[in-house]
Amino acid sequence: MGLETLKIDDFQLHASSTKRYGLGAHRGRLNIQAGIYDDDLYAGAWCAGRDDPLQWFEVDARRLTKFTGVITQGRSSLWSSDWVTSYKVMVSNDSHSWVTLKNGSDDMIFSANREKEIPVRNIFQAPVVARYIRVNPLSWFNNGNICMRVEILGCPMPDPNNYYHRRNEVITSDDLDFRHHSYKEMRQMMKVVNEMCPNVTRIYNIGKSQNGLKLYAIEISDNPGEHEVGEPEFRYTAGSHGNEVLGRELLLLLMQFMCLEYLSGNQRIRHLVEETRIHLLPSVNPDGYEKAFEAGSELSGWSLGRWSSDGIDIHHNFPDLNSILWEAEAKKWIPRKMFNHHVPTPDWYQSSNASVAMETRALIAWMEKMPFVLGSNLQGGELVVTFPYDKTRSPGVTREQTATPDDHVFRWLAFSYASTHRLMTDANRRVCHMEDFAKEDGTINGASWHTAAGSMNDFSYLHTNCFELSMYVGCDKFPHESELPEEWENNRESLLVFMEQVHRGVKGVVRDLQGRPIANATISVEGISHDIRTAADGDYWRLLNPGEYRVSARAVGYSLLSKKCEVGYEMGATRCDFTLGRTNLSRIKEIMEKFNKQPIRVPIRQPQAYRSRARRLGT
């Protein structure tokens, strides 16, 4: 019905008693997560004020509903072990007269949880139509208390006169495939999109999972399979945590939507496709997804399928380049011994016995091969956009603002997604778990939230040209199929707006005096201690906010060239090309290498007077 997805409001939840506010009825939602400490304002369940069989947890559906079952969990807590082991269910139409579900002439007793995290589902023998439903705990863990997290299964009865329901109903007009797709169905869906739009799509894979499933991506571009000079490359990835399913389905919906809109002549979509090379990778961790998919949206819990098949958190499995860069900065090695960009991966990480998932290695190879400019990984379980750095700079500190040199750009990129999402910046929305990100405009620096070494975001920024952010696209990691149309409406505009940000800043081509492209030239912006490099064709894209910048280009063997480039507020990167001349030293070296580093024998030209005298003497 929507306790987990927050479709059920706090005021629709009631209880017989409450231990304290942080353990009130509003916290009795399936999979809700607690703070670190047990006295947090945001605790991890509803807990009764007394432990006796007279306690109850109530949901007001606000309209007649066909109830079909109940799912329960224990309390989310690092310190307490609380769960209910059996309960009764009662229903009512007026909240005064209650009817207990029966098994023949006896009250129906439902078996509940044996531990606090794994959800347990009980389906009623027959659906029951009512407005109110109560769960009445009868027994609980011996060493614990009455604490529950609950989801109610049911469908609202048709009622066109119900204003409350119509006011809160979100309807999509897009004719898309709103369902959860298995691995085989995902592959088939991508094939359908490719067959519908063969001229602007291409399916390829970047590698395999631990269990041998291919990691499929789809490219959307007017020249699929080719990098066009001056055209930026963008990527969306999803499903690095296999149980965070919403992002995967959003990307499948996005590829359908873009294909259909392109065919229908939507000018906004056509401009995106013709001016951008877009890559969508919907399932980074297909092995984990298959585990969660098998359990289903309500029973996969908070972590089933999160990790790769060999137990690795793929999103945080990248090398920690932050520590390498910060140590070099402390030793003043930059730029003499080390660059402030394209930090190399350490040797130990590349060894065969390093704890690196096959999926992570495939992602790194892909990131190094494609000249991505901007990207995002879609996550689940929250409503917030996070941006680098994800690791705190101070050792031992778990939360600390840790900004990149491009902090202002990252903040704009994050806000561009959050501000166009239907809920992220809504100050009146209920928090998903324990953090009120709406106060921060739906965005946060990753290290300010919780430190994490080796994240995909930090690695992408420090090792490649690509600016990467994480989009937490919904409170529910694995929403029910019926919720997908609304989740699509929540995120559709944000997904498009963020893609369009790849066209902000400056772009250009670096060439030599003969017009030949210079690959791996360094592009620097005065005042920002993070450089980027040109791609194989000499083209580059530097994301920047509106303003006036002094941009420099340099390459080994070429003279440095600087120019002033102005970035406007309108969409579209400012063109800023560079033509570099060779340095005198590089020309000398080139000549010496041409002649195998031997002194060049130049014929000695004799003076005119000496030649005349020689002729007179006959010599």
C-alpha positions as CSV (number, residue, x, y, z in Angstrom):
1,M,0.0,0.0,0.0
2,G,2.9,2.3,0.4
3,L,4.3,2.5,4.0
4,E,7.8,1.9,2.6
5,T,7.4,4.3,-0.3
6,L,5.8,7.0,1.9
7,K,2.5,7.0,0.0
8,I,1.0,6.4,3.4
9,D,1.4,9.6,5.3
10,D,2.5,9.8,9.0
11,F,-0.9,10.9,10.1
12,Q,-2.4,7.7,8.7
13,L,-0.4,5.6,11.2
14,H,-1.5,5.1,14.8
15,A,-0.5,2.9,17.7
16,S,-1.9,1.9,21.1
17,S,1.2,3.3,22.9
18,T,4.8,4.4,22.1
19,K,8.0,4.0,23.9
20,R,9.1,7.5,22.8
21,Y,8.7,9.9,19.8
22,G,11.6,8.4,17.9
23,L,9.9,5.0,18.1
24,G,6.4,6.3,17.2
25,A,3.9,4.8,14.8
26,H,5.3,6.9,12.0
27,R,8.6,4.9,12.2
28,G,6.8,1.5,11.8
29,R,7.5,1.3,8.0
30,L,9.1,-1.7,6.3
31,N,12.9,-1.3,5.8
32,I,13.1,2.0,7.6
33,Q,16.6,2.6,8.8
34,A,17.7,3.9,12.2
35,G,20.5,6.2,13.3
36,I,23.6,4.9,14.9
37,Y,22.5,5.5,18.5
38,D,19.4,4.0,20.1
39,D,18.3,7.4,21.5
40,D,18.1,9.0,18.0
41,L,15.1,11.0,17.0
42,Y,14.8,8.8,14.0
43,A,14.8,5.2,15.3
44,G,14.2,2.1,13.4
45,A,10.7,0.8,14.2
46,W,7.5,1.4,16.1
47,C,8.0,0.2,19.6
48,A,5.1,-0.1,22.1
49,G,5.2,1.8,25.4
50,R,4.3,-1.5,27.2
51,D,5.0,-5.1,26.4
52,D,1.6,-6.8,26.7
53,P,-0.8,-8.4,24.2
54,L,-3.1,-5.3,24.2
55,Q,-0.8,-3.3,22.0
56,W,-1.6,-2.6,18.3
57,F,-0.3,-0.8,15.2
58,E,-2.9,0.7,13.0
59,V,-3.1,2.0,9.4
60,D,-5.9,4.2,8.1
61,A,-6.2,3.7,4.3
62,R,-8.6,6.7,4.2
63,R,-10.8,4.7,1.8
64,L,-12.2,1.2,1.4
65,T,-9.4,-1.1,0.6
66,K,-9.1,-4.8,-0.2
67,F,-6.5,-6.0,2.3
68,T,-4.7,-9.2,1.3
69,G,-1.7,-9.5,3.7
70,V,0.9,-8.1,6.0
71,I,4.7,-8.1,5.9
72,T,6.7,-7.5,9.2
73,Q,10.3,-6.9,10.3
74,G,11.9,-6.3,13.6
75,R,13.6,-3.1,14.8
76,S,16.5,-1.7,12.8
77,S,19.2,-1.2,15.5
78,L,22.9,-1.8,16.1
79,W,22.3,-2.3,19.8
80,S,18.8,-3.7,20.4
81,S,17.2,-7.0,19.4
82,D,13.5,-6.5,19.2
83,W,10.9,-8.3,17.1
84,V,7.4,-9.7,17.2
85,T,7.1,-13.5,16.8
86,S,3.3,-13.7,16.3
87,Y,0.3,-11.4,15.9
88,K,-3.4,-11.1,15.1
89,V,-5.0,-8.9,12.5
90,M,-8.2,-6.8,13.0
91,V,-10.1,-4.6,10.5
92,S,-12.7,-1.9,10.8
93,N,-14.7,0.6,8.8
94,D,-15.1,3.2,11.6
95,S,-12.1,2.6,13.9
96,H,-14.5,1.8,16.8
97,S,-15.9,-1.6,15.9
98,W,-13.2,-4.2,15.1
99,V,-13.4,-7.6,13.6
100,T,-10.5,-10.1,14.1
101,L,-9.6,-12.3,11.1
102,K,-10.7,-15.9,11.8
103,N,-9.5,-19.3,11.1
104,G,-12.8,-21.1,11.3
105,S,-14.2,-20.1,14.7
106,D,-10.8,-19.2,16.2
107,D,-8.8,-16.1,15.8
108,M,-6.2,-16.4,13.1
109,I,-2.7,-16.3,14.6
110,F,0.1,-15.3,12.2
111,S,3.7,-16.4,12.7
112,A,6.0,-13.4,12.4
113,N,9.8,-12.9,12.7
114,R,12.7,-15.0,14.0
115,E,15.2,-12.1,13.7
116,K,15.0,-8.4,13.0
117,E,16.0,-7.9,9.4
118,I,14.4,-10.6,7.1
119,P,10.9,-9.6,6.1
120,V,8.1,-12.2,6.7
121,R,5.0,-12.1,4.6
122,N,1.6,-13.5,5.6
123,I,-1.2,-13.7,3.0
124,F,-4.8,-13.8,4.3
125,Q,-6.9,-16.8,3.5
126,A,-9.3,-14.4,1.7
127,P,-9.1,-10.7,1.0
128,V,-10.9,-8.4,3.5
129,V,-12.5,-5.1,2.6
130,A,-12.2,-2.3,5.2
131,R,-10.8,1.2,5.8
132,Y,-8.7,0.5,8.9
133,I,-6.4,-2.4,9.7
134,R,-4.6,-3.2,13.0
135,V,-1.7,-5.6,13.7
136,N,-2.0,-6.9,17.3
137,P,1.3,-8.4,18.6
138,L,0.8,-11.5,20.7
139,S,4.4,-12.7,21.4
140,W,7.8,-11.3,20.9
141,F,11.5,-12.1,21.3
142,N,12.2,-13.1,25.0
143,N,15.0,-10.6,25.5
144,G,13.4,-7.8,23.6
145,N,10.4,-5.6,23.3
146,I,7.4,-5.2,21.0
147,C,8.8,-3.5,18.0
148,M,7.7,-3.7,14.4
149,R,8.3,-2.5,10.9
150,V,5.3,-3.1,8.7
151,E,4.0,-3.1,5.1
152,I,0.3,-3.7,4.4
153,L,-0.7,-5.5,1.2
154,G,-3.9,-4.4,-0.5
155,C,-5.6,-2.5,-3.3
156,P,-7.9,0.6,-2.9
157,M,-11.4,0.0,-4.0
158,P,-12.7,2.1,-6.9
159,D,-14.1,5.4,-5.6
160,P,-14.3,8.3,-8.0
161,N,-15.6,10.5,-5.2
162,N,-12.6,10.1,-3.0
163,Y,-10.9,13.6,-3.3
164,Y,-8.0,12.6,-1.1
165,H,-6.9,9.8,-3.4
166,R,-7.4,11.8,-6.6
167,R,-5.4,14.7,-5.2
168,N,-2.4,12.5,-4.4
169,E,-2.6,10.3,-7.5
170,V,0.3,10.7,-10.1
171,I,-0.6,9.6,-13.6
172,T,1.9,9.3,-16.5
173,S,1.0,9.8,-20.1
174,D,4.0,7.9,-21.4
175,D,3.3,4.5,-23.0
176,L,6.2,2.6,-21.6
177,D,6.8,-0.9,-20.2
178,F,6.3,-0.3,-16.4
179,R,7.4,-3.6,-14.9
180,H,10.4,-5.2,-13.3
181,H,12.6,-7.0,-15.8
182,S,14.7,-10.1,-15.2
183,Y,18.1,-10.2,-16.8
184,K,16.7,-12.0,-19.9
185,E,13.8,-9.5,-20.1
186,M,16.2,-6.6,-19.7
187,R,18.2,-7.8,-22.6
188,Q,15.1,-8.3,-24.7
189,M,13.9,-4.8,-23.9
190,M,17.2,-3.3,-25.0
191,K,16.9,-5.3,-28.2
192,V,13.3,-4.0,-28.8
193,V,14.6,-0.4,-28.4
194,N,17.4,-1.1,-30.8
195,E,15.1,-2.5,-33.4
196,M,12.7,0.5,-33.0
197,C,15.5,3.0,-33.4
198,P,18.3,1.2,-35.3
199,N,19.9,4.4,-36.7
200,V,20.5,6.0,-33.3
201,T,21.1,3.1,-31.0
202,R,23.7,0.4,-30.5
203,I,23.9,-2.4,-27.9
204,Y,27.3,-3.5,-26.6
205,N,28.7,-5.0,-23.5
206,I,31.6,-3.8,-21.4
207,G,32.5,-7.2,-19.8
208,K,31.0,-9.9,-17.6
209,S,29.9,-10.4,-14.0
210,Q,31.3,-12.9,-11.7
211,N,28.6,-15.4,-12.7
212,G,29.2,-14.8,-16.4
213,L,26.3,-12.4,-17.2
214,K,27.3,-9.8,-19.7
215,L,27.1,-6.1,-18.7
216,Y,25.0,-4.7,-21.4
217,A,25.0,-1.0,-22.4
218,I,23.0,0.9,-25.0
219,E,24.4,3.8,-26.9
220,I,22.1,6.6,-28.1
221,S,23.6,8.8,-30.7
222,D,23.1,10.0,-34.3
223,N,26.3,8.1,-35.3
224,P,26.3,5.0,-32.9
225,G,29.6,3.3,-32.6
226,E,31.6,6.4,-33.4
227,H,33.2,9.2,-31.3
228,E,32.5,12.5,-33.2
229,V,35.0,15.3,-32.7
230,G,33.5,18.0,-30.5
231,E,30.6,15.8,-29.3
232,P,30.7,15.1,-25.5
233,E,30.1,11.6,-24.1
234,F,27.7,11.1,-21.3
235,R,26.9,8.0,-19.2
236,Y,24.2,6.8,-16.7
237,T,24.9,3.6,-14.8
238,A,22.6,1.8,-12.3
239,G,22.5,-1.3,-10.2
240,S,26.0,-1.4,-8.7
241,H,24.0,-2.5,-5.6
242,G,21.9,-5.2,-7.1
243,N,19.0,-4.7,-4.7
244,E,18.6,-1.0,-5.6
245,V,16.3,-1.8,-8.5
246,L,14.6,1.5,-9.2
247,G,17.6,3.0,-11.1
248,R,17.8,0.0,-13.3
249,E,14.1,0.3,-14.3
250,L,14.5,4.1,-14.8
251,L,17.2,3.6,-17.3
252,L,15.2,1.0,-19.2
253,L,12.3,3.5,-19.2
254,L,14.6,6.3,-20.3
255,M,15.9,4.4,-23.4
256,Q,12.3,3.6,-24.4
257,F,11.2,7.2,-23.9
258,M,14.1,8.7,-25.9
259,C,13.6,6.3,-28.8
260,L,9.9,7.0,-29.0
261,E,10.3,10.7,-28.6
262,Y,13.1,10.8,-31.2
263,L,10.8,9.0,-33.6
264,S,7.9,11.4,-32.9
265,G,10.1,14.4,-33.6
266,N,10.5,15.8,-30.1
267,Q,13.1,18.6,-30.7
268,R,14.5,18.5,-27.3
269,I,15.3,14.8,-27.5
270,R,16.5,15.1,-31.1
271,H,19.0,17.8,-30.1
272,L,20.2,15.6,-27.2
273,V,20.7,12.6,-29.5
274,E,22.3,14.6,-32.3
275,E,24.7,16.6,-30.1
276,T,25.6,14.0,-27.4
277,R,26.9,10.5,-27.4
278,I,24.8,8.9,-24.6
279,H,25.6,5.6,-22.9
280,L,23.1,3.8,-20.6
281,L,24.3,0.8,-18.5
282,P,21.2,-0.3,-16.5
283,S,22.7,-3.3,-14.6
284,V,26.2,-3.1,-13.2
285,N,25.6,-6.0,-10.8
286,P,23.2,-8.4,-12.6
287,D,24.2,-11.3,-10.2
288,G,23.0,-9.3,-7.2
289,Y,19.9,-8.2,-9.0
290,E,18.8,-11.8,-9.8
291,K,18.9,-12.6,-6.0
292,A,16.8,-9.6,-5.1
293,F,14.4,-10.2,-8.1
294,E,13.9,-13.8,-7.0
295,A,12.8,-12.7,-3.5
296,G,10.6,-9.9,-4.8
297,S,10.1,-6.2,-4.0
298,E,8.6,-6.7,-0.5
299,L,10.8,-9.6,0.7
300,S,14.3,-8.7,-0.5
301,G,14.8,-6.6,2.6
302,W,17.5,-3.9,2.8
303,S,20.5,-5.8,1.7
304,L,19.8,-9.0,-0.2
305,G,21.6,-8.7,-3.5
306,R,23.5,-5.6,-2.6
307,W,26.9,-7.1,-3.1
308,S,28.5,-8.8,-6.1
309,S,28.5,-12.6,-6.3
310,D,31.8,-12.7,-4.6
311,G,30.7,-10.4,-1.8
312,I,32.1,-7.0,-2.9
313,D,30.4,-3.6,-2.8
314,I,31.1,-2.6,-6.4
315,H,30.4,1.1,-5.9
316,H,33.2,1.4,-3.3
317,N,35.6,-1.1,-4.9
318,F,37.7,1.4,-6.8
319,P,41.3,2.3,-5.8
320,D,41.6,5.1,-3.2
321,L,43.3,7.8,-5.3
322,N,42.3,10.5,-2.8
323,S,45.0,9.4,-0.3
324,I,47.6,9.3,-3.1
325,L,46.8,12.8,-4.3
326,W,46.6,14.3,-0.9
327,E,49.9,12.8,0.2
328,A,51.5,14.2,-3.0
329,E,50.1,17.6,-2.2
330,A,51.4,17.5,1.3
331,K,54.9,16.7,0.0
332,K,54.6,19.4,-2.6
333,W,55.1,16.9,-5.4
334,I,52.5,18.6,-7.7
335,P,53.2,19.4,-10.5
336,R,56.9,18.4,-10.5
337,K,56.5,14.6,-9.7
338,M,52.8,14.1,-10.1
339,F,49.8,15.7,-11.8
340,N,46.7,16.9,-10.1
341,H,44.6,14.8,-12.5
342,H,44.6,11.4,-14.1
343,V,46.1,9.9,-11.0
344,P,47.3,6.4,-11.9
345,T,45.9,3.3,-10.2
346,P,48.5,1.7,-7.9
347,D,50.3,-1.4,-9.0
348,W,48.9,-3.6,-6.2
349,Y,45.3,-2.8,-7.3
350,Q,46.1,-4.2,-10.8
351,S,47.4,-7.5,-9.5
352,S,45.3,-10.6,-10.1
353,N,45.0,-11.4,-6.4
354,A,43.6,-8.0,-5.4
355,S,40.1,-7.9,-4.0
356,V,38.6,-6.3,-7.1
357,A,35.3,-7.5,-8.6
358,M,35.2,-8.5,-12.2
359,E,32.4,-5.9,-12.6
360,T,34.7,-3.1,-11.2
361,R,37.5,-4.0,-13.6
362,A,35.1,-3.9,-16.5
363,L,33.8,-0.5,-15.4
364,I,37.4,0.9,-15.1
365,A,38.3,-0.4,-18.6
366,W,35.2,1.2,-20.0
367,M,35.8,4.5,-18.2
368,E,39.4,4.6,-19.5
369,K,38.4,3.8,-23.1
370,M,35.5,6.3,-23.5
371,P,36.2,10.1,-23.2
372,F,33.3,10.6,-20.8
373,V,32.6,14.2,-19.7
374,L,29.8,13.7,-17.3
375,G,28.1,10.8,-15.6
376,S,25.9,9.6,-12.8
377,N,25.2,6.3,-11.0
378,L,21.7,5.8,-9.9
379,Q,21.3,4.5,-6.4
380,G,18.3,3.8,-4.1
381,G,17.0,4.0,-0.6
382,E,17.2,7.8,-0.3
383,L,16.2,11.0,-2.0
384,V,19.4,13.0,-2.4
385,V,22.2,13.8,-4.9
386,T,25.7,13.3,-3.6
387,F,28.9,14.8,-5.2
388,P,32.7,14.3,-4.6
389,Y,34.7,14.0,-2.6
390,D,33.1,10.9,-0.9
391,K,36.1,10.4,1.4
392,T,36.9,12.8,4.3
393,R,40.4,14.3,4.1
394,S,41.0,14.2,7.9
395,P,42.0,10.7,9.0
396,G,39.5,9.0,11.4
397,V,36.7,11.5,10.7
398,T,33.5,9.9,9.5
399,R,31.7,13.1,8.4
400,E,33.4,16.2,7.1
401,Q,32.9,18.6,4.2
402,T,35.6,17.6,1.7
403,A,35.4,19.7,-1.4
404,T,37.0,19.1,-4.8
405,P,38.6,22.0,-6.7
406,D,35.4,22.0,-8.8
407,D,33.1,22.2,-5.9
408,H,31.0,25.0,-7.4
409,V,30.5,23.0,-10.6
410,F,29.5,19.9,-8.7
411,R,27.0,21.8,-6.6
412,W,25.4,23.1,-9.7
413,L,25.3,19.7,-11.3
414,A,23.7,18.2,-8.2
415,F,21.2,21.0,-7.9
416,S,20.2,20.6,-11.6
417,Y,19.0,17.1,-10.8
418,A,17.5,17.7,-7.4
419,S,15.6,20.9,-8.2
420,T,13.8,19.3,-11.2
421,H,12.9,16.1,-9.2
422,R,9.3,16.2,-8.0
423,L,10.2,15.5,-4.4
424,M,13.9,16.0,-3.6
425,T,13.7,19.7,-2.7
426,D,10.1,19.6,-1.3
427,A,10.5,21.0,2.2
428,N,7.2,19.4,3.3
429,R,8.1,15.9,2.3
430,R,8.7,13.3,4.9
431,V,12.3,12.1,5.4
432,C,13.1,8.7,4.0
433,H,14.9,7.4,7.1
434,M,16.8,9.8,9.3
435,E,18.3,12.6,7.2
436,D,16.3,15.7,6.1
437,F,18.2,16.4,2.8
438,A,15.4,18.7,1.6
439,K,16.9,21.4,4.0
440,E,20.1,21.2,1.8
441,D,18.2,21.5,-1.5
442,G,18.3,17.8,-1.9
443,T,22.1,17.7,-2.3
444,I,25.1,16.9,-0.1
445,N,28.8,16.5,-0.4
446,G,29.4,12.8,-0.1
447,A,32.0,13.0,2.7
448,S,29.6,15.2,4.7
449,W,27.1,12.4,4.7
450,H,29.4,9.5,5.5
451,T,33.0,8.8,4.5
452,A,33.7,6.1,1.9
453,A,37.1,5.4,0.3
454,G,37.4,4.1,-3.2
455,S,34.0,5.3,-4.5
456,M,33.2,5.4,-8.2
457,N,32.6,9.2,-8.0
458,D,36.1,10.0,-6.6
459,F,37.8,7.6,-8.9
460,S,36.1,9.0,-12.0
461,Y,37.1,12.6,-11.0
462,L,40.7,11.8,-10.2
463,H,41.5,9.2,-12.8
464,T,39.6,10.4,-15.9
465,N,38.0,13.6,-17.2
466,C,34.5,12.6,-16.1
467,F,32.6,14.4,-13.4
468,E,30.5,11.7,-11.6
469,L,27.7,12.1,-9.1
470,S,25.3,9.7,-7.3
471,M,21.6,10.1,-7.6
472,Y,19.6,8.4,-4.9
473,V,16.3,8.3,-6.8
474,G,13.8,6.9,-4.2
475,C,13.2,6.0,-0.6
476,D,12.3,2.4,-1.6
477,K,15.1,0.5,-3.1
478,F,12.8,-2.0,-4.8
479,P,9.4,-0.4,-5.2
480,H,6.4,-2.5,-6.3
481,E,5.6,-2.6,-10.0
482,S,2.6,-0.4,-9.4
483,E,4.8,2.4,-8.1
484,L,7.0,2.6,-11.3
485,P,4.8,5.0,-13.3
486,E,4.9,7.5,-10.4
487,E,8.7,7.0,-9.9
488,W,9.2,7.7,-13.6
489,E,7.3,10.9,-13.3
490,N,9.3,11.9,-10.2
491,N,12.6,11.4,-12.1
492,R,12.0,11.9,-15.8
493,E,12.7,15.6,-16.1
494,S,15.7,15.3,-13.8
495,L,17.2,12.6,-16.0
496,L,16.9,14.8,-19.1
497,V,18.1,18.0,-17.4
498,F,21.2,16.4,-16.0
499,M,22.1,15.0,-19.4
500,E,21.9,18.5,-20.8
501,Q,24.5,19.8,-18.4
502,V,27.2,18.0,-20.4
503,H,26.9,21.0,-22.7
504,R,28.0,23.5,-20.1
505,G,31.5,25.1,-19.9
506,V,34.1,25.3,-22.6
507,K,35.0,22.9,-25.4
508,G,37.4,22.8,-28.3
509,V,40.2,21.1,-30.2
510,V,43.9,21.3,-29.6
511,R,46.0,21.2,-32.9
512,D,49.6,21.8,-34.0
513,L,50.6,24.3,-36.6
514,Q,49.9,21.8,-39.4
515,G,46.3,21.3,-38.1
516,R,47.0,17.8,-36.7
517,P,45.1,17.0,-33.4
518,I,47.2,16.7,-30.3
519,A,46.0,13.9,-27.9
520,N,46.6,14.0,-24.2
521,A,47.2,17.8,-24.2
522,T,46.5,19.2,-20.7
523,I,43.8,21.8,-20.3
524,S,44.1,24.0,-17.2
525,V,41.8,26.7,-15.8
526,E,43.4,29.4,-13.8
527,G,42.3,29.2,-10.1
528,I,41.1,25.6,-10.3
529,S,43.8,23.0,-9.4
530,H,42.3,20.2,-11.4
531,D,43.2,19.7,-15.1
532,I,41.8,17.6,-17.8
533,R,43.3,16.1,-21.0
534,T,42.3,16.0,-24.7
535,A,40.9,12.9,-26.3
536,A,42.5,10.9,-29.1
537,D,41.2,13.4,-31.7
538,G,42.5,16.4,-29.8
539,D,39.0,17.5,-28.6
540,Y,38.2,18.4,-25.0
541,W,35.3,19.5,-22.8
542,R,35.7,21.3,-19.6
543,L,32.6,21.7,-17.4
544,L,32.4,25.2,-15.9
545,N,29.8,27.5,-14.4
546,P,29.0,30.8,-16.1
547,G,31.9,33.3,-15.9
548,E,35.1,34.4,-17.5
549,Y,38.1,32.1,-17.3
550,R,41.8,32.0,-18.3
551,V,42.2,28.6,-20.0
552,S,45.6,27.2,-21.0
553,A,46.6,24.3,-23.2
554,R,50.0,22.6,-23.1
555,A,51.5,19.4,-24.3
556,V,54.9,17.7,-24.2
557,G,57.1,19.3,-26.9
558,Y,54.7,22.3,-27.4
559,S,54.6,25.8,-26.1
560,L,52.0,26.7,-23.6
561,L,49.1,28.9,-24.9
562,S,46.5,30.7,-22.8
563,K,43.4,32.6,-23.8
564,K,40.4,34.1,-22.1
565,C,37.1,32.1,-22.5
566,E,33.7,33.3,-21.4
567,V,31.0,30.9,-20.4
568,G,27.4,32.2,-20.7
569,Y,24.2,31.3,-18.9
570,E,22.5,29.9,-22.0
571,M,22.9,26.2,-22.8
572,G,25.8,25.3,-25.0
573,A,29.5,25.1,-24.3
574,T,31.7,28.0,-25.4
575,R,34.1,27.1,-28.2
576,C,37.8,27.6,-27.2
577,D,40.3,26.1,-29.7
578,F,44.1,26.1,-29.4
579,T,46.9,25.9,-31.9
580,L,50.2,25.0,-30.3
581,G,53.6,25.5,-31.8
582,R,56.6,23.3,-31.1
583,T,59.2,24.5,-28.6
584,N,62.8,25.1,-29.8
585,L,64.1,22.2,-27.7
586,S,61.5,19.8,-29.1
587,R,62.5,20.7,-32.6
588,I,66.1,20.1,-31.9
589,K,65.3,16.8,-30.3
590,E,63.2,15.8,-33.3
591,I,66.0,16.7,-35.7
592,M,68.5,14.7,-33.7
593,E,66.2,11.7,-33.5
594,K,65.8,11.9,-37.3
595,F,69.5,11.6,-37.8
596,N,69.9,9.0,-35.1
597,K,71.3,11.6,-32.7
598,Q,74.5,12.1,-34.8
599,P,76.0,15.5,-35.5
600,I,74.6,16.8,-38.8
601,R,77.3,17.2,-41.5
602,V,76.8,20.5,-43.2
603,P,79.0,21.3,-46.3
604,I,81.3,24.2,-45.4
605,R,80.8,27.1,-47.8
606,Q,84.3,28.7,-48.7
607,P,84.7,32.5,-48.8
608,Q,84.5,34.1,-52.2
609,A,88.1,35.6,-52.1
610,Y,89.5,32.1,-51.3
611,R,87.7,30.5,-54.2
612,S,89.0,33.2,-56.7
613,R,92.6,32.8,-55.5
614,A,92.4,29.0,-55.9
615,R,91.2,29.3,-59.5
616,R,94.2,31.6,-60.3
617,L,96.6,29.1,-58.9
618,G,95.0,26.3,-60.7
619,T,94.1,24.4,-57.6
